[in-house]
Amino acid sequence: MSDKAVEKAVEAMSFEEAMAALEQVVGALERGEVPLEQSIALYERGAALKAHCAKKLAEAEEKVELIRAQEGRAVGTTPAEGM
């Protein structure tokens, strides 16, 4: 499978699917059950899965902030200084 095919497959995953796949990758790497070359490929896939999950989380945070702003609530995740 080419790198582009792997990336496309990762990009098509939901957050939950990507997290489950990432857990499988981490488990396989931690157990050391795969040869070096396959470990490298798994590590690369894990990095792509992690980036995809981070992107999905950031998108979700943006949506929540937009909802809060529409409701007239303060936007942000940290209190303002001086409070």
N, C-alpha and C positions, 0 to 999 in steps of 0.2 A: 504494500500500500504506500502510495506516495505521501510526502509531507502535506501536500495540499488536500489530499483525501482525508487524512487524519484531522487536519484543522477544520475542514468542512464538517466532518462528523461531530467534532467537539462543538462547533458553533451551532449546530442544529439541536444540541442537547438542552433540556431544561436544567435549571439549577440543581434539582434533586438527582437527575440522571448523572450530571457531571460530578456531583459530590460522591455518589455511589461508585462511579468509575475511578475517581481519585482515591477513594478508600481501598479499592482493589489494587491499584497501582502501588500505593504505599505499602500495603500488606505484602505484596509479592517482593518488593524491594527489601523490606525489613527481614523477611524470611530468608533472603539470599538464595532462592530456589532457581534463579535464572542465570544463564551465562552472561558474561560481561557485555557483549554486543546487545543482547536483548535488554539488559539492565539500562544501558544508555538510551535505547529506544523508549523504554518505559519511563525513564526520567524525563525525557523530552515530552512525552504524552502527559505526564503528570504536571509539568510546567504549563502546558497548554490548558489543561483542565483547571488548574489553579487560577490562571489568568481569566478564564471564562467565568468561573464562579465569582471572582472579584468584580468582574464587569457586571454580572447579573445583580449582585448585591448593591453596587453603586447605582444601577438603574432603579432598583427598588427604593433606595434611599431618596433619590430624586423625586420619584412619584409621591412618596410620603410627604416630602417637603412641599411639593406643589399642592397636595390636598390640604395640608396645614395652612398654607398661605391663602388658599381659597376660602378657608373657614375663618380667616382673620387671626389665626394663631401666629405666634412668633416662629420664625423659621430658623433652624440651626440645631446643633446637637450639644452645644456647650453654653452655659450661662454667660451673659454679658459681664464685662469687667465692672467691678465696683458693686456688685450685688452681694 
